[in-house]
Amino acid sequence: MRKTFISTLLIVHVLIATAQTTPYPIVPINEKRVAEIEKMLPDKPAGFGDPYSNRTVWDRLLASGEYDRFLRGMRTFSFPPFSRKDYFSLADGTASNSSVGLTMMRKRAEGLSKLAWAECLENNNQYTGKVEAALRDIINQRSWVSPRSDHEFKNYNGIEYSVELTSSLYAHTIAQTLYMMGNKISPKLRKQAIDALYLRIFNPLLETIKTGKGNNFLTETNNWNHVCLAGLVGAALTVIESKRERAVFVHIGEYYSRNGLMGFGEDGYCTEGITYFNYGFGHYAVLREIIWQATSGKIDLFDHPKVQKIAQYPLHIQIINGVIPAISDCREGSKADTNLLIYLNRSLGLGLAHFNTRSYKTVTSDNRRNLMTAFPNSTHKAPLPTKGKTGTIVRSFFNQAGVLVCRPMPGSSAKTGVALKGGNNGESHNHNDIGSYSIVQGNEIMAGDPGSIPYTADYFNPEYRYTYKTAASYGHPVPLVADSTQKPGHDARTRVIDTVFTPEKDIITIDIASAYNVPGLKKLERTMEYNRSGAGSISFTDVFEYAQPAAFETAITSRSKWKQTSDSTLLLSRGKEKMVVTFLSPGNQLVLRSEEITEGGAPYTRIGIAIVRPVASGRIVVNYKPLN
């Protein structure tokens, strides 16, 4: 049974001012703000899109032909079963990676979404029974959380219930299903579903606000904050009858979502990389839209001063030709989410010509974000700009993080671009990789950051994470100092020493010595020079100094084919592109040591460039230039 909601409401509390450097803490419910929000809300709850009964819009979608292929596939679709074996595969050691149980769980949420989509489109009751069966199956499922979040299996055993990435997905998916299907769902089953939402999601969250315990996502500054809030608040606004209760959850979303924004730099930089930008900020857009629709635009989470800059992160982190560096736990080849960019472009008037459209990409794997874009939303009221931005930004410098992206001048013959990563080694989803870089020629990443490997069972365990070379600095194009790799933690951070930006060249020098726990290391600076003349070139100079002679090595990491063409040159080949790499260390002899690294992802090669004898000081210069 549901607990009495009113018992969770606490005394009036004044909201903390926006300008804040530490996360917004868990505080009692602000009764005054709840009363203000309550006046903005409609009498009845509503979700994204329209219920199946609005045949005008659903028949129009069906007649568009965009869903024909999806519907053909649904003819033989079977709802994925819950697998206890997969759920416990991490605990019993049978899982090779941590995605086995998680994938099983999320496929079930996706399956419920697909069945609801199919029935609402065709409206012939062919899928109604399957939707009800799937809904009943999920309601009775022992756990809604990811296995890797179910510590001591307290959720599975009904000891406690947590709001996290997967359970918030389940909550919003269930709520949207009830909304879309309307009276096709029996009253008894509807009540059971809503009771389950209170038991597993709404009441545990309110208990956290009352006690300050559990559900840490509320004060997290990474993607968890926005993802969990979007599912929680989205579900509440979609199914809760009480206007006052809905107002409380809007207040929760409005207040705590500022923590997620704090995880971005003041210049909009996302330390988690493009994949988690799509995921985290994509859910912030969902949260914004559901609250915007519920309050008829009276509350707009995009009004935050940082949002405009965050929204332009995908544009500014792109190197050239749509290629984005695989920073943090991102895979090489990751792209910005098209529907998200269309939504941001239209909502915020970014003027991005390529995304200046009202037409979103058709997807049916989710009945939340996909329904939000398939039906009219807040962006449909925004006028299309007469002109969009088509020019190239030659450089993007995220000064706070020390991240620099350099590009050719428009119309020049240069065909290379580069991203240099600063930051620190305590960032969310970070690799130990300050000073790392990615070099693009044409459409190919010729050398640099290899990105992430598939998540293994112990990948997020601090004790093991950096035993993987791809997460450690060893698998990145950064120095190996006295045979030591970089250390984790916020105190391993980049310090920008100098920058020189001109139309012809961009030069940046960074101090990365703090990343190495090496006694006697007196100096370690990396200078990158990006030259736009001719076909373009990029050089990296590492200058170091020890108190006593020690070993020093830098590295090239690449998925290109490579061969050594002389004592001081390499040739990299990938796709149609070829690049010459030269290396030298004045006064020192160099030796190459190559190693193929395969840790579950696409293999890549680490080419170590080492000074033969221990030295007290020196420098190594590595230059990249296209082969004309």
C-alpha positions as MATLAB code, in Angstrom:
seq = 'MRKTFISTLLIVHVLIATAQTTPYPIVPINEKRVAEIEKMLPDKPAGFGDPYSNRTVWDRLLASGEYDRFLRGMRTFSFPPFSRKDYFSLADGTASNSSVGLTMMRKRAEGLSKLAWAECLENNNQYTGKVEAALRDIINQRSWVSPRSDHEFKNYNGIEYSVELTSSLYAHTIAQTLYMMGNKISPKLRKQAIDALYLRIFNPLLETIKTGKGNNFLTETNNWNHVCLAGLVGAALTVIESKRERAVFVHIGEYYSRNGLMGFGEDGYCTEGITYFNYGFGHYAVLREIIWQATSGKIDLFDHPKVQKIAQYPLHIQIINGVIPAISDCREGSKADTNLLIYLNRSLGLGLAHFNTRSYKTVTSDNRRNLMTAFPNSTHKAPLPTKGKTGTIVRSFFNQAGVLVCRPMPGSSAKTGVALKGGNNGESHNHNDIGSYSIVQGNEIMAGDPGSIPYTADYFNPEYRYTYKTAASYGHPVPLVADSTQKPGHDARTRVIDTVFTPEKDIITIDIASAYNVPGLKKLERTMEYNRSGAGSISFTDVFEYAQPAAFETAITSRSKWKQTSDSTLLLSRGKEKMVVTFLSPGNQLVLRSEEITEGGAPYTRIGIAIVRPVASGRIVVNYKPLN';
ca = [
       0.000    0.000    0.000;
       1.084    3.587   -0.547;
       2.402    5.518    2.426;
       0.658    8.740    3.320;
       2.332   11.292    1.075;
       1.735   14.282    3.317;
       3.920   12.742    6.036;
       6.984   13.268    3.865;
       6.476   17.005    3.478;
       8.655   18.996    5.771;
       9.014   22.541    6.984;
       9.606   25.542    4.777;
      13.189   25.896    3.666;
      14.609   28.773    1.670;
      16.397   27.619   -1.494;
      20.115   28.168   -1.548;
      21.351   30.844   -3.957;
      22.349   29.769   -7.460;
      25.985   30.823   -7.193;
      27.480   27.809   -5.429;
      30.746   25.889   -5.625;
      29.735   22.809   -3.634;
      26.791   20.519   -4.440;
      23.343   21.601   -3.328;
      22.689   19.510   -0.206;
      19.647   17.467    0.659;
      17.234   19.900    2.324;
      13.646   19.790    3.584;
      10.887   20.379    1.052;
      10.282   24.084    0.417;
       6.539   24.315    1.081;
       6.268   27.829   -0.301;
       7.807   26.804   -3.622;
       5.600   23.700   -3.793;
       2.514   25.902   -3.394;
       3.735   28.159   -6.226;
       4.353   25.192   -8.527;
       0.997   23.626   -7.689;
      -0.776   26.634   -9.197;
       1.086   26.089  -12.465;
       0.085   22.449  -12.946;
      -2.965   21.043  -14.745;
      -5.623   19.157  -12.826;
      -4.673   15.843  -14.416;
      -1.260   14.224  -14.937;
       0.067   13.850  -18.469;
       3.105   12.363  -20.167;
       4.845   12.898  -23.465;
       2.789   12.689  -26.622;
      -0.859   11.642  -26.605;
      -2.737    8.518  -25.524;
      -3.666    6.032  -28.255;
      -7.221    7.449  -28.247;
      -6.101   10.601  -30.054;
      -6.296    8.882  -33.409;
      -5.697   12.068  -35.380;
      -2.052   12.206  -34.357;
      -1.403    8.469  -34.079;
      -2.993    7.724  -37.461;
      -0.871   10.485  -38.966;
       2.265    8.841  -37.586;
       1.127    5.472  -38.915;
       0.353    6.885  -42.361;
       3.785    8.549  -42.569;
       5.361    5.197  -43.375;
       8.256    5.902  -41.027;
       7.167    3.114  -38.700;
       6.477    0.422  -41.318;
       9.777   -1.362  -40.814;
       9.384   -1.248  -37.032;
       5.889   -2.720  -37.210;
       6.997   -5.518  -39.524;
       9.668   -6.456  -37.008;
       7.135   -6.450  -34.175;
       5.168   -9.265  -35.806;
       7.668  -11.773  -34.422;
       8.740   -9.836  -31.319;
       8.965  -11.674  -27.999;
       9.199   -9.798  -24.724;
      12.623  -10.548  -23.168;
      12.381  -12.716  -20.043;
      13.974  -11.835  -16.736;
      17.097  -13.931  -16.270;
      18.138  -14.639  -12.696;
      21.348  -16.119  -14.075;
      22.230  -12.880  -15.866;
      21.247  -10.776  -12.856;
      23.635  -12.658  -10.574;
      26.356  -13.264  -13.173;
      28.546  -10.515  -11.708;
      28.289  -11.914   -8.199;
      29.016  -15.518   -9.125;
      31.834  -14.602  -11.492;
      30.299  -16.016  -14.673;
      29.993  -12.616  -16.388;
      32.920  -11.520  -18.523;
      31.763   -7.922  -18.204;
      29.328   -5.845  -16.203;
      26.881   -5.311  -19.058;
      25.356   -8.810  -19.070;
      22.768   -8.267  -16.342;
      22.336   -4.583  -17.168;
      21.588   -5.324  -20.821;
      19.000   -7.937  -19.843;
      17.283   -5.439  -17.533;
      17.221   -2.600  -20.026;
      16.043   -4.802  -22.886;
      12.905   -5.484  -20.857;
      12.191   -1.754  -20.497;
      12.820   -1.365  -24.224;
      10.496   -4.283  -24.944;
       7.654   -2.683  -22.980;
       8.188    0.552  -24.897;
       8.114   -1.196  -28.263;
       4.914   -3.072  -27.471;
       3.192    0.150  -26.383;
       4.363    1.942  -29.520;
       3.072   -0.872  -31.747;
      -0.378   -0.956  -30.139;
      -0.809    2.807  -30.180;
       0.180    2.959  -33.846;
      -2.022    0.110  -35.089;
      -4.808    0.264  -32.472;
      -6.131   -3.208  -33.209;
      -5.568   -4.783  -29.781;
      -3.026   -7.129  -31.296;
      -0.497   -6.010  -28.682;
      -2.729   -5.017  -25.761;
      -2.505   -8.393  -24.065;
       1.253   -8.456  -24.587;
       1.606   -4.974  -23.096;
      -0.384   -6.001  -20.035;
       1.576   -9.221  -19.662;
       4.892   -7.359  -19.928;
       3.723   -4.703  -17.496;
       2.598   -7.335  -14.995;
       5.889   -9.192  -15.432;
       7.921   -6.041  -14.670;
       5.750   -5.104  -11.687;
       6.453   -8.516  -10.181;
      10.150   -8.419  -11.087;
      12.262   -8.800   -7.953;
      14.474   -5.816   -8.767;
      14.317   -2.788  -11.050;
      17.913   -1.705  -10.491;
      21.068   -2.640  -12.351;
      22.784   -5.688  -10.793;
      25.960   -3.678  -10.312;
      23.960   -1.126   -8.264;
      22.204   -3.728   -6.116;
      24.665   -3.847   -3.240;
      24.193   -6.972   -1.122;
      21.133   -7.572   -3.346;
      18.928   -5.562   -1.010;
      16.639   -4.527   -3.880;
      16.316   -8.059   -5.181;
      15.433   -9.319   -1.699;
      12.977   -6.487   -1.004;
      14.992   -5.075    1.909;
      15.204   -1.613    0.356;
      14.498    0.085   -2.972;
      16.834    2.455   -4.778;
      16.331    5.117   -7.400;
      19.226    4.748   -9.847;
      19.841    4.699  -13.601;
      17.864    1.564  -14.438;
      15.067    1.828  -11.883;
      14.377    5.419  -12.991;
      14.206    4.150  -16.578;
      11.693    1.498  -15.496;
       9.614    4.053  -13.598;
       9.271    6.487  -16.478;
       8.741    3.700  -19.018;
       5.937    2.182  -16.920;
       4.331    5.589  -16.413;
       4.476    6.410  -20.122;
       2.997    3.004  -20.957;
       0.022    3.654  -18.675;
      -0.440    7.093  -20.222;
      -0.129    5.948  -23.835;
      -2.362    2.912  -23.446;
      -5.121    4.688  -21.487;
      -8.181    2.508  -20.936;
      -6.585   -0.420  -22.762;
      -4.911   -1.194  -19.425;
      -7.302   -2.717  -16.873;
      -8.018   -0.569  -13.775;
      -6.685   -3.310  -11.522;
      -3.370   -3.541  -13.356;
      -3.072    0.248  -13.523;
      -3.449    0.463   -9.757;
      -0.890   -2.294   -9.237;
       1.582   -0.458  -11.471;
       1.137    2.870   -9.684;
       1.401    1.177   -6.282;
       4.675   -0.368   -7.451;
       5.950    3.072   -8.478;
       5.212    4.411   -4.999;
       6.834    1.414   -3.335;
      10.013    1.296   -5.406;
      10.531    4.903   -6.528;
       8.432    7.720   -5.078;
       8.398    6.777   -1.384;
      12.097    5.767   -1.168;
      13.082    9.100   -2.693;
      10.896   11.082   -0.311;
      12.329    9.096    2.587;
      15.813   10.141    1.483;
      14.806   13.794    1.575;
      13.347   13.258    5.030;
      16.375   11.425    6.459;
      19.241   12.498    4.211;
      20.191    8.847    3.666;
      20.469    6.918    0.401;
      19.829    7.904   -3.221;
      23.103    9.766   -3.550;
      22.306   10.779   -7.116;
      20.529   13.838   -5.688;
      23.863   15.425   -4.816;
      25.999   13.878   -7.557;
      27.457   16.189  -10.189;
      27.741   13.563  -12.925;
      25.261   12.000  -15.391;
      23.478   10.053  -12.625;
      21.867   13.235  -11.337;
      20.011   14.180  -14.499;
      19.244   10.633  -15.635;
      17.639    9.626  -12.329;
      15.780   12.915  -11.894;
      14.352   12.733  -15.414;
      12.915    9.258  -14.763;
      11.675   10.100  -11.280;
      10.018   13.430  -12.106;
       8.820   12.200  -15.490;
       7.043    9.255  -13.899;
       5.489   11.428  -11.189;
       4.110   14.010  -13.630;
       2.761   11.270  -15.871;
       0.735    9.206  -13.369;
       0.272   10.910   -9.976;
      -3.262   12.239   -9.601;
      -2.605   14.672   -6.735;
      -1.543   18.046   -8.062;
       0.254   18.778   -4.803;
       2.283   15.584   -4.984;
       3.270   16.359   -8.548;
       4.353   19.838   -7.427;
       6.679   18.295   -4.837;
       8.448   16.232   -7.494;
       8.753   19.218   -9.832;
      10.338   21.098   -6.930;
      12.744   18.190   -6.388;
      13.718   18.187  -10.058;
      14.089   21.956  -10.171;
      16.312   22.126   -7.080;
      18.542   19.041   -7.341;
      19.138   19.162  -11.111;
      21.456   22.100  -10.482;
      23.940   19.597   -9.090;
      24.178   17.877  -12.449;
      24.883   21.232  -14.081;
      27.699   21.816  -11.606;
      29.528   18.859  -13.166;
      30.054   20.897  -16.332;
      32.699   23.587  -16.578;
      31.660   27.223  -16.565;
      32.617   27.175  -20.249;
      30.324   24.186  -20.885;
      33.007   21.503  -20.938;
      31.851   17.939  -20.185;
      34.564   15.932  -18.443;
      32.671   12.688  -19.112;
      32.980   12.959  -22.885;
      30.415   12.924  -25.680;
      28.766    9.571  -24.856;
      27.859   10.625  -21.347;
      26.955   14.092  -22.581;
      24.326   12.435  -24.778;
      23.147   10.345  -21.842;
      23.330   12.819  -18.975;
      22.525   16.140  -20.617;
      20.091   14.327  -22.902;
      18.113   13.404  -19.800;
      18.381   16.966  -18.520;
      16.601   17.921  -21.750;
      13.921   15.305  -20.961;
      13.546   16.701  -17.442;
      13.333   20.226  -18.812;
      10.705   19.262  -21.385;
       8.403   17.328  -19.039;
       8.461   20.191  -16.522;
       8.059   22.767  -19.298;
       5.007   20.959  -20.640;
       3.509   20.422  -17.170;
       3.853   24.109  -16.260;
       3.063   25.493  -19.749;
       6.548   26.938  -19.926;
       6.377   28.759  -16.590;
       9.336   26.721  -15.332;
      12.132   26.353  -17.863;
      15.286   24.582  -16.701;
      17.074   25.953  -19.759;
      16.959   29.392  -18.155;
      20.077   28.502  -16.142;
      22.972   30.720  -17.359;
      25.298   27.767  -17.956;
      22.947   25.796  -20.215;
      23.674   27.774  -23.400;
      27.378   26.958  -23.105;
      26.807   23.314  -22.208;
      24.533   22.908  -25.232;
      27.390   23.948  -27.525;
      29.831   21.384  -26.130;
      29.290   18.920  -29.040;
      30.111   21.697  -31.521;
      33.236   22.823  -29.668;
      34.659   19.368  -28.837;
      34.372   18.183  -32.455;
      37.787   18.178  -34.127;
      37.104   18.121  -37.884;
      34.656   16.356  -40.213;
      32.389   15.364  -37.341;
      35.114   13.393  -35.543;
      34.981   13.713  -31.753;
      37.823   12.620  -29.434;
      37.168    9.499  -27.380;
      37.742   11.233  -24.046;
      37.079    9.358  -20.794;
      34.807    6.289  -21.009;
      33.795    6.957  -24.625;
      34.425    4.768  -27.641;
      36.284    5.897  -30.725;
      33.675    6.891  -33.313;
      31.126    8.175  -30.782;
      28.924   10.973  -32.109;
      26.616   13.591  -30.675;
      22.960   12.513  -30.503;
      21.171   13.988  -33.527;
      17.756   14.387  -31.887;
      19.335   16.037  -28.872;
      21.196   18.533  -31.041;
      18.025   19.352  -32.994;
      16.214   19.907  -29.701;
      18.985   22.080  -28.244;
      19.388   24.030  -31.466;
      15.678   24.803  -31.662;
      15.191   25.450  -27.945;
      18.182   27.724  -27.481;
      18.475   29.286  -30.921;
      22.017   28.015  -31.430;
      21.759   28.621  -35.182;
      23.433   25.344  -36.169;
      22.562   25.058  -39.852;
      22.780   21.263  -40.022;
      20.302   20.864  -37.147;
      17.980   23.694  -38.122;
      14.939   21.492  -38.673;
      11.684   20.473  -37.017;
      12.075   16.876  -38.173;
      13.472   14.505  -35.570;
      14.897   11.085  -36.322;
      12.295    8.340  -35.924;
      13.097    5.880  -33.113;
      10.834    3.495  -31.192;
      13.129    1.875  -28.629;
      12.060    4.328  -25.916;
       8.590    5.646  -25.115;
       9.994    8.657  -23.271;
      12.646   10.594  -25.228;
      11.440    9.216  -28.551;
       7.807   10.095  -27.862;
       8.937   13.525  -26.727;
      10.389   14.197  -30.185;
       7.778   12.350  -32.276;
       4.998   14.586  -30.942;
       4.894   18.394  -30.771;
       7.050   19.710  -27.957;
       8.384   23.072  -26.800;
      10.648   23.368  -29.848;
       7.730   23.393  -32.257;
       6.837   26.853  -31.012;
      10.309   28.230  -31.692;
      10.728   29.975  -35.062;
      13.277   28.584  -37.482;
      16.146   31.078  -37.913;
      16.469   32.448  -41.425;
      20.196   31.735  -41.400;
      22.313   29.222  -39.535;
      25.956   29.102  -38.569;
      28.001   27.410  -41.277;
      31.475   28.813  -40.612;
      34.273   26.840  -38.972;
      35.492   27.764  -35.510;
      39.270   27.452  -35.875;
      39.833   26.736  -32.186;
      37.882   25.870  -29.070;
      39.631   26.447  -25.774;
      38.008   25.215  -22.588;
      40.251   27.293  -20.376;
      39.033   25.940  -17.037;
      39.790   22.331  -18.023;
      42.822   23.094  -20.149;
      41.303   21.404  -23.208;
      42.200   22.816  -26.622;
      40.780   21.809  -30.005;
      42.530   23.203  -33.099;
      41.177   23.202  -36.656;
      42.262   24.427  -40.115;
      41.196   27.773  -41.512;
      38.103   27.478  -43.744;
      39.072   26.881  -47.352;
      42.706   26.051  -46.560;
      44.553   22.972  -47.808;
      45.232   21.825  -44.250;
      43.498   18.541  -43.469;
      44.456   17.869  -39.866;
      42.965   18.781  -36.514;
      43.830   17.972  -32.931;
      42.350   17.914  -29.433;
      44.636   18.212  -26.396;
      43.177   17.090  -23.074;
      44.129   18.683  -19.779;
      41.796   18.410  -16.800;
      42.624   16.252  -13.802;
      42.653   12.571  -12.917;
      39.752   12.777  -10.491;
      37.037   13.573  -13.005;
      33.950   11.421  -13.422;
      34.656    8.491  -15.773;
      38.199    9.768  -16.151;
      41.218    7.927  -17.405;
      44.628    8.813  -15.963;
      45.485   10.794  -19.047;
      46.233   14.474  -18.549;
      48.246   15.686  -21.524;
      46.648   13.137  -23.858;
      45.575   14.065  -27.378;
      43.749   12.908  -30.506;
      44.925   13.715  -34.041;
      42.498   13.626  -36.976;
      43.410   13.639  -40.642;
      40.502   13.707  -43.051;
      37.910   11.489  -41.348;
      40.379    9.295  -39.499;
      41.807    9.378  -35.983;
      45.420    8.725  -36.890;
      46.846    8.701  -33.367;
      45.924    9.501  -29.805;
      43.412    8.587  -27.122;
      42.122    5.018  -27.721;
      38.881    5.609  -25.806;
      37.281    3.075  -23.507;
      37.157   -0.687  -23.408;
      33.905   -2.605  -22.754;
      33.057   -2.424  -19.071;
      34.423   -5.451  -17.295;
      33.131   -6.865  -14.031;
      35.696   -4.922  -11.980;
      36.172   -1.882  -14.214;
      34.604    0.565  -11.754;
      36.381   -0.902   -8.757;
      39.108    1.656   -7.861;
      41.385   -1.202   -6.864;
      41.384   -2.616  -10.403;
      40.358    0.202  -12.762;
      43.877    1.386  -13.524;
      45.284   -2.092  -13.925;
      43.698   -1.790  -17.375;
      46.237   -0.087  -19.607;
      43.504    1.692  -21.545;
      42.213    3.411  -18.411;
      45.715    4.052  -17.096;
      48.104    6.547  -18.649;
      50.147    3.699  -20.146;
      47.566    3.300  -22.931;
      47.618    7.018  -23.796;
      50.108    9.197  -25.686;
      51.643   10.627  -22.509;
      55.025   10.189  -20.846;
      56.195    7.276  -18.749;
      58.279    9.042  -16.091;
      61.014    7.042  -14.359;
      58.997    3.950  -15.382;
      55.930    5.373  -13.562;
      52.459    5.959  -14.948;
      50.129    8.751  -13.859;
      48.328    8.600  -10.531;
      44.569    9.020  -10.025;
      42.986   11.862   -8.079;
      42.123   15.543   -8.342;
      45.621   16.632   -7.309;
      46.962   15.168  -10.558;
      45.937   18.166  -12.615;
      46.946   20.245  -15.575;
      48.295   23.752  -15.133;
      48.224   25.909  -18.274;
      51.500   27.829  -18.398;
      51.158   29.733  -21.665;
      49.064   30.033  -24.819;
      49.701   31.779  -28.134;
      46.793   31.780  -30.557;
      47.182   33.247  -34.055;
      45.549   32.591  -37.443;
      48.665   30.645  -38.472;
      49.479   28.748  -35.279;
      48.099   27.703  -31.914;
      50.642   26.973  -29.182;
      49.888   25.806  -25.661;
      52.223   24.748  -22.856;
      50.925   22.771  -19.895;
      52.544   21.555  -16.686;
      51.654   17.889  -16.048;
      54.258   17.048  -13.379;
      51.631   16.745  -10.638;
      50.245   13.629  -12.330;
      53.346   11.606  -11.455;
      54.267   10.400   -7.997;
      57.988   10.429   -8.785;
      60.412   11.732   -6.136;
      62.966   14.011   -7.733;
      60.785   15.033  -10.695;
      61.454   18.759  -10.868;
      59.779   19.622  -14.170;
      57.500   18.098  -16.792;
      55.944   20.370  -19.378;
      54.236   19.514  -22.647;
      53.992   22.035  -25.474;
      51.675   21.441  -28.417;
      52.090   23.502  -31.575;
      49.394   23.317  -34.242;
      50.477   24.793  -37.575;
      47.768   25.663  -40.124;
      50.119   26.400  -43.032;
      50.229   24.071  -46.009;
      48.761   20.648  -45.257;
      49.115   21.380  -41.548;
      51.303   19.821  -38.865;
      51.195   19.115  -35.135;
      54.130   18.785  -32.763;
      54.451   17.800  -29.107;
      57.503   18.689  -27.057;
      57.976   17.158  -23.609;
      60.568   18.964  -21.468;
      61.596   17.223  -18.229;
      64.061   17.548  -15.401;
      64.979   15.192  -12.524;
      67.038   15.689   -9.386;
      68.955   12.530  -10.407;
      69.230   10.772  -13.797;
      66.234    8.536  -14.540;
      64.434    6.897  -17.435;
      62.072    8.879  -19.648;
      59.718    7.704  -22.359;
      56.835    9.165  -24.310;
      54.400    7.247  -26.495;
      52.287    7.196  -29.625;
      49.023    5.257  -29.375;
      47.193    4.438  -32.581;
      44.861    2.084  -34.434;
      46.574    3.008  -37.703;
      48.795    0.571  -39.526;
      52.363    1.655  -38.957;
      55.914    0.994  -39.995;
      59.269    2.506  -39.127;
      60.752    4.147  -42.214;
      64.016    5.433  -40.670;
      65.725    5.821  -37.311;
      63.567    8.847  -36.609;
      60.382    8.441  -38.683;
      57.226    6.358  -38.790;
      54.477    6.110  -41.379;
      50.876    5.821  -40.128;
      48.198    4.596  -42.553;
      44.471    4.450  -41.907;
      41.746    4.333  -44.528;
      42.852    6.645  -47.323;
      45.039    8.741  -45.053;
      48.803    8.593  -44.514;
      50.770   10.551  -41.936;
      54.494   10.884  -41.292;
      55.688   10.978  -37.685;
      59.162   12.242  -36.833;
      60.729   12.078  -33.385;
      63.956   13.310  -31.810;
      65.626   14.100  -28.498;
      68.558   16.509  -28.898;
      71.741   14.950  -27.484;
      70.084   11.595  -26.754;
      69.640    8.284  -28.526;
      66.075    6.991  -28.794;
      64.707    3.472  -28.977;
      61.209    2.275  -29.959;
      59.229   -0.386  -28.062;
      55.874   -1.399  -29.518;
      53.047   -3.321  -27.894;
      49.593   -4.267  -29.127;
      46.992   -3.671  -26.436;
      43.838   -5.785  -26.529;
      41.564   -5.489  -23.506;
      38.217   -6.393  -25.048;
      37.840   -3.419  -27.346;
      39.360   -2.746  -30.774;
      43.113   -3.435  -30.505;
      45.556   -0.567  -30.745;
      49.324   -0.167  -30.638;
      51.399    1.664  -28.092;
      54.709    2.768  -29.573;
      57.019    3.816  -26.766;
      59.746    6.324  -27.667;
      62.372    6.044  -24.933;
      65.709    7.697  -24.224;
      68.245    4.862  -24.144;
      70.095    5.937  -20.985;
      68.873    7.579  -17.767;
      69.305   11.354  -17.965;
      68.817   14.256  -15.566;
      67.021   16.456  -18.096;
      66.047   16.632  -21.715;
      63.230   16.854  -24.186;
      61.510   14.672  -26.759;
      59.812   16.174  -29.807;
      57.204   14.239  -31.807;
      55.872   15.792  -35.016;
      52.881   14.677  -37.106;
      52.415   15.766  -40.717;
      50.234   14.467  -43.574;
      52.068   12.628  -46.338;
      51.389   14.741  -49.441;
];
